[in-house]
């Protein structure tokens, strides 16, 4: 019911969204947080003088997308100058 609930009313949809949010914040350990939940990381950050950093891993697909955009812009600029 949490992740794939079927809602027939607004109240049911709101409940499913709330439960999904609660699941990911309080119960779902994430690989990028080294097996901790988002709430555990937040609590540690609030009590630490210098919180531990969890950088976002590079997404090669997104990087290639932006590289394509930059190549396209450069191509159009070169054509406009000719």
Beta strands, then each sheet from edge to edge (+ up, - down):
end
